[in-house]
Amino acid sequence: MAMTVIEKILARASGREQVTAGDTVVAKVDMNVLIDLMFMSWTQPLKIADPDRVAIVMDHAVPAPTLTDANAAIRARAFAADFGIERFYDVGRHGICHQVIAENALALPGQVLTCTDSHTCAAGAFNSAARGLGPAEVISIMCTGETWYAVAPTIRYELSGALPSFLGGKDVFLHIAGVHGDAANRNLEFGGPGLASLPMNDRRTIATQGAEISADFTVFEFDERCGDYLEAHGAGDYVPAAPDPGASYEEVRAIDLGALEPHVALPGKVSQNAWPVADVDSRRLDQCFIGSCANGQLDDLRIAAEILDGRQVASGVRLIVTPASQAVYRDAAKLGYLETLAEAGAVVTNSTCGACFGYHMGLLGDGEVCLTASTRNFRGRMGSTDAEIYMASTATVAVSACTGRITDPREVLS
């Protein structure tokens, strides 16, 4: 029987010749990632299956903003030392876990990756079956090396063309969310002739955001561009998973990348709530944010710096930029991006999830309006439940920070 990408990966991981939608499988997990929040309420296991298949990333509360977080970090360091976990990314080597996963080739084509963070689907950009799971399940995986999945039907996106200037992966995702809405209990697969034109940073953004429409897995076909990225980041051996000719999809949807426009999601949700920026009111802004696992990559800082070079953040607007990892921070500093951003009036923070999930590094106050390039826009996500959060691409956020209102980037950059 012909299989989709996810079916191929889950069949291989469960030792089966084939699986199909509706099956339940017990799968070997190739990499299991723990984050710092896991250690806030922690009972250390007596034994784990394989320390080489475990990584720990300090990312949500870094450096520790509270005593509770500081004590959690102590427990994380003790656990890593006690069990000989070499892939421990402590303060100084840290970053948002999905960026660290990408930089260190922890997610490989054809393999299964798990983590407690809901945006673990980011690793699907690397042809990996990656999905966020609850803390109890991740601890179980650490002890047994396995987990189980119900195999969902797959929706395939057939890409053609190439994105116009000033558009990115966020615009692709917001188009999908606005037109098609939720994908609960479904897998998303991306391929087609347009895939070759899509850089890895845009693939990672799209894969990350799959969580916001409730997809089980979001996965991209493997190609030369993906292979080059993995080689540059020291990947070991892997076997990619390709869809079989005649694979059974619930639906195949075509996207002409060249026909897309810059998009923005209105406050509250993204599903069937995203529209072309040109069709949205030019809302006045208090804060703009560029960062997170979705849009804190080096390319995002490059785009922001290129737009802000010679421009200034509008009076009354706060522009906060959070690199996705310490490595991104260092590279952006060497390339002059951080200086350009600071000269324009932006605040560049340490790498952390803090502002994205409303914990530290830039919360919103009552009644404030934010345009974010991060992952979520539901009420209370970034601070006050009385704040409004709009979501858009890095280019749209950077341009809007300069105009002080939600702005189609083509108005300023064309």
Secondary structure, 3 states (H helix, E strand, C coil): CCCCHHHHHHHHHHCCCCCCCCCEEEEECCEEEEEHHHHHCCCCCCCCCCHHHEEEECCCCCCCCCHHHHHHHHHHHHHHHHHCCCCEECCCCCECHHHHHHHCCCCCCCCEEEECCHHHHHHHHHCCEEEECCHHHHHHHHHHCEEEEECCCEEEEEEECCCCCCCCHHHHHHHHHHHHCCCCCCEEEEECHHHHHCCHHHHHHHHHHHHHHCCCCEEECCCHHHHHHHHHCCCCCCCCCCCCCCCCCCEEEEEEHHHCCCEEECCCCCCCCEEEHHHCCCCECCEEEECHHHHCCHHHHHHHHHHHCCCCCCCCCEEEECCCEHHHHHHHHHCCHHHHHHHCCCEECCCCCCCCCCCCCCCECCCCEEEECCCCCCCCCCECCCCEEEEECHHHHHHHHHHCECCCHHHHHC
